[in-house]
Amino acid sequence: MKILIQNGRVIDPASGFDQTCDIALAAGRIVAIGRVAPDFAPYRTIDATGCLVLPGLVDLAARLREPGHEHEGMLESEMAAAVAGGVTSLVCPPDTDPVLDEPGLVEMLKFRAEKLHQARLFPLGALTRGLAGEVLTEMAELTESGCVGFGQAEVPLSSTQVLQRALQYAATFGYTVWLRPQELHLGRGVAASGALATRLGLSGVPVAAETIALHTIFELLKTTGARVHLCRLSSAAGVELVRRAKADGLQVTCDISINTLHLTENDIGFFDSRARLSPPLRQQRDRDALRAALLDGTVDALVSDHTPVDEDAKTLPFAEAEPGATGLELLLSLALKWSQDSGVPLARALAVVTSAPAQVLGSALGTLQASVGRLVEGGVGDVCIVDPRAAWTVQDAALRSQGKHTPFTGYELPGRVRHTLVAGRVAFERG
């Protein structure tokens, strides 16, 4: 199908391209940016006057809840939420039920996702069988079935020896290990350690739960030479350790979530379970340090940390509520809000949700490596068209995700996605 997008402000953060022009798409690819051939005969023309025309967003952390947790989310609902938020590529962790530790499970999940013809799905395989932390999975077979890396999701490894062996194996074959830095025993609380948690009577998670895990990971990287992506940093101290590790030449990338970018422990309010998150929200100084690190590139990517939770599991006392919040439909708007509130250049705010996360995936994207998260002639036709002037208020009932809980309920956010194209086909259109 041939599509012509006219008069939009086309921004490709990776190359710095930023000008008002037309884009032509055919056979799932971008065939022209700017000078469209006079004989190009589109099947459909989209008027993008006053809108931003961006690469489709790349989200490195989105739980789709299928298989095993269909009462909290299904592929149909969560993929619909993704394209409604302009997300055209997403990575899902392996903590499904059953766990993604067998090639057949990965292949079935990818097959189900592809049949929906919406966002591209890139699964992470389990690092250990059943995420039990004892026996390594068959990483080579899981890679062949479509996994882009290996991780433990929210399940910390209790054995440093197992982690060392996993990193040694991954380094041998060039795989990336995805780890959420969290010490097993210190990370069992429900809120950030500090005066607020003490006043509310909530069990605390100290910053040391993150930094101890980071120290362990970095020491192992020095001896194994492995490549690690750190998922959802939450503290100023953690960011500083990552900054040093990068300066030392370790192969490390990292991300933070939209929740820790904008919120602090004070947003727990009077035990609001919508702010029951993992990692927990920390102090303002931590949030400020995360913002600065995302701006200067120490933090590579911004993620939605999309975790749909059903009503019964969320409407419980704070300490008993299941952690998580929906985020796919908020990712772009919260990146734009960061830009507006903090004076961050628009290109940087867009890069952390497009080209930068695509670079984290790197060669795992295969033939898509050169064009996911980018707008380039000959590249895949993954495009997001957003009206930056259209403000909208987050309302739970209006979210397409099956999970309706978010700490941003009631927030007025900038930017409304009008169209999302995946492989040159309109996957979402706002009426």
N, C-alpha and C positions, 0 to 999 in steps of 0.2 A: 504494500500500500504506500502510495506517495502522499506525503503530508508537507505542507508549507506553513511555517510559523513566521508571521510577519510582524515587523515593527516593535519587537521586544528589545529590552536591554539585555544583551547576551553577555553573560559573565562566565568565564572559565578560570577559576582561581588558580589552577595549576600553571597556566601559561601567562596569566595577567591580562588576558584578553577581556576587554570591557567596552562595548560600543553597541549602539542601537543598529540592528540589522536584521536580515531574514535568515532563517535556517531551513534547508530542504532535507527531507528524509525519504529514503526509498529502500525497500527490501531489508528493513530493520536497521539500516545504517544512516549516518549523517553523510550526505553527499555534497553539501555545500554550506558554508557559513559566510554570509556576506554577499558574495556575487553569485546569485542563483542564475543558472542558464535560462535564457529567454524561452527555450522550448520545453522547460520543465512543466509538466501538466499534472498538478496535484489532484488527488482524489478528494482531499479535504484541505481547507485553508483555515488556520487558527489565527485570529487577530489578537496579538499580545501587546497592543498599545498600552503603555503605562505599567507593564509588568516586567518582572525579572525572568529571564530564560536561563535556567541553571542546569548543571549536570544533575542527574538523579542522585538523591542522597544515598550514602552508604552507612549503614548502622551496624556496628560491631557487637552489639549485645541486645538481642531481642528473643525472649522466650515465646514460643508459639503454642506451648502447652500440649501439643499433639506429637506423639501418642502418649496416652496414659492419664492426662489431666484435662480431658475434653470438657469437663464441667467448668473449667476456668478459662478455656480458650480453645478454638479450633483453627485449623489452617485457613478455612474460608474467612472467618471473622478477622483474624489477625493479619492476614495478607491484604484484606480490604482496608484495614486500618493503616497498613504500611503505605500503600499507594495513595491513600487519602492525605497522608502526611508528606508526600513527595519522595518517600523512600523506595528506591528501585532495587537495592541490593542489601541483604541483611545476613548477619551471622547468628546462628542459634547455638546455644551451649548444649552439652550432651546429657543434661540431667532430665531426660524424658523418662517415661516408664513403659517399656523397658529402656534402659540406658543405651545410648548410641555407642555400643562397643562391639557390634557385629556388622560386617559389610551389608548384609541383607536389610538390616534395619535402616541404614543410611540410604541405601538405594530406594527403598520404599518411600521414605520421607521425601526424597528429592523428586521421585516420580509423582507423588501426590501434589507437591508444590508446583511442579511444571504443568500439570494438567489444569491448574487454576489460571494460568496465563497472566499472572500478576507480577509481584516482585521476584527477583532472583534470590534463591536460597543457598547459602553456603554453610553447611553444618560443621561444627567442631566434633571430633571424635573423642570418646572418653580416653583419658590417659591411662587409667587402670581399669581392669574388668569390674563392671558394676560400680565404678567409682569407689571401690572398697579400699584402695590404696595399697594393695598387696601385689598383684600380678599385672605386668604391663600388657596392654592390648597389642594386637597385631597392627601396628601403625602403617605398615606398607599396604596391607590389604584395605584398611580404612581409607587411606589416601587414594587408592585406585577407585574406591566406591564414591569418592567425591568430597572427603573431608579436607578442610583447608588448614587444620591445625589440631592440637590435642590439649585437653584441659580437664580440670576436676570440677568445673562450675563453682558452686559454693561449698564444696566438700574439701576441707584442708587435708593435705597429706600428713599423716602422723609419723611417717618414716622418712628421715632425711636420706637414708640409703636408697630407698625406692625412687625418690626425686632425683638423686644423682644418677642412677641407672637410666631413668627416663630421659634426662638431659643428654647423657652420653649417647644413647640410641638416636635421639632426635637430631643431635649434631652430626652424627655419622651420615644421615640421609637427608639433611637439610630441612627438616621439619621445624615448625614453630610450636613452642609450648606456651599455652595461654594459662596464666595463673592469677588468681585473686590473692594478693598477699595478706594472709591472715593466719596468725599463730593459732593452733588448734584449741588450746585451753584458755587463752586470754580473750578469744573472740566470741565467747558464748553469751555475752550480754545483749541487751536490747536497745541501748542508747549509748551515746558517747559519754565516757567517764568525765565527770566534772560536777560543778555545783548544781547544775540543773537536774542531772540524773539523780543526785543525792537528795535534792529537795523533793523530787517526784517519787522517790523510792524505787527507782528503776535500776536494774543491774547494768553496770557500765562496761563498755569496751574501750580499753585504753589505747592511746596512739601506739603504744609499744606492741600491740597485737599486729599492727601493720609493719612497723619498722623492724621488729625481730625477724619477721618473715622475709622482708626485703634483704636484710643483711645475709640471711641464709642463702637466698636465691643468688645474690651477687657473688658470694664466695664460690658457689658451685659453677657459676658461669665462667669465672676466671680459670677454672681447671678443665671445664668441658668444652668451652667455646660455643655453647649452644645459643640459639636465638629465642628470646622470651618476650611475649607481650603481656604486660601487667594490666589487669582488668580493674577498673574503678578505684583508683587511688582516692583517699579521702582526707589526707592530712598534710599540713605544711611540712612536717618532718619527713614524711614519705616522699614528697615532691623533691625535697633537697637531696635525699639519697639517690633518687633517680637522676637528678641533674649531675651529681658526681659520677654516677655509673656511666652515663653517656660521655662525660668528659674523659673517663678512663678508657673509652673505646669498647665497652661491652655492647653486645647486640641486644639492645633493649628498646622497646616501644611501650607506650602506655596510653590509657584513656581515663577519662572521668565521666560521670553521668550528669545529665541535665539537672538532677536533684541537688547534687553537691555543688554545682556551678551557681545555683541561685538561692538555695535554702541554707538555713543553719538550724542548730538544735532548738532555737526559740520557736521554730515553726511546729514543734510538737504541740505547743499550746497546752490546752487542758487534755492531755492524753489523746490527741487526735491520731487514730490508727492509720489514717491515710499517710502520715509521716513516719510510719513504722517501716523502715527501709534497711537494706543491707548492701553496702556498709551504712552505719548510722550517720545521721547528720551531725556535723561537728560545729566547733565554734566559728565565729566570724573571721578570726585570723586565718583559720584553715581555708575557709571559702575564698578569702582574698588571695591567699597563696596559690590556690588552684586556678583562679582566674588569671593571675599573672603568669603562671606556668603554661596555661593554654595559649596565652597571647604570645609568649616568647618561644614556643615550640618545644619546651621541655615535655609538656603533655602533647601527644600527637593528635588525639581525636576526642571528639565529644560523642557520647552514645546516649541512647534513650533509656537503656537498662529496662526495657519494656518487660514487665512481669505482671500479666493479668491475674488478679486474685478474685475469687468469687465472694458473694455477699456474706455468706455464712462464716468464711475464714477471716474476713476483714472487720466485720462488725462485732468484735470481741474486745475485752479489755486490752489496753495497749500491749502489755507484755505477752499476751496470749495470741494476738493477731498475727496472721501470716505476713511476713515482710514482702514488700513489692508494690509497684504502682505501674499503671499503664503509661506509655510514653511515646509510642510511634507517631501519633498524630501531633505531638507537641514539639518534637525535636527541632524542626526548622524554625518555628516561631520563637522558641526559647533561645536558639542561636542568634536570631535577629534581635531579640530583646537584650541579650548580652551586648551586642554591638551598639544598640541605642543607649543603653544605660551606662556603659563604661567607655564609650567613645572608641570602641575597637573598630578598625577599618573593616568595611563590609567584606572585602575579599578574604580577610583572615577568618571572619566569622563563618563564611561559607566554606572555606577550605577545610575546616575541622570536621565538617559533616559530609564532605565530598571527596576531594582528591587525597587528603591526608589519611583517612581510614583506608582508602584504596591502596595507598602505598604500604600501609601496615600489612595488608594481605599479600601484596607483592606477587611473586611468581606463583603463589597458590591459585591465582585467578586464571592461570593458563593463557589461552589465546585472548582473554578479555583484559589482560594486565594493562595494556597500553591505552585503554579507553574507558574502563569503569571509573566513575567519579570525575570524568572529564568531558568536555565538548570538543571533539576534534574531527576533522573531515576524514571519513573512512572508519570512524569509531562507531561503537554501538549506539543506537538511537534511544538512550535512556535520558529523558529530559523532564525537568520539573518547571512548570510555569506558575509563578506566584505573584499575586498582587500585593506589593509591600505596603500599600496605603490602607488595605482592608484590615481593620482591627476586628478581633472576635473574642468572645468571652467563653472560657472553658466551662462547658456544662456536661455533667456526667452522662445524662441521657442521650446527648447528641454524639458521643464517641462511638465509632464503629467497632472498636475493640469490644470483645466480650467482657473484658475487665473494665469496670466503670470507676475505679478508684484512683485518684491522683491528688497529691497535695496542692496542685495548681488549680483546683476547682474554684471558679469565681474570678480567676485572674483574667484581665484583658491583655491579649497578646497581639503583637503585630504580625502581619503577613498571612495571607490566606491562599492555599494552593488551589489553583483553578484547573490545571490539567497535569496529569502525570502520564508520560509515555514510557513504555518499556519495550525495547527492541523495535522501535518505530511504530508501536501500536498504542492507541489511547487506552490505558488501563484504568484511568480515573478521570472523571469530568464533573466539576461542580455545577449543579443546575442553577 
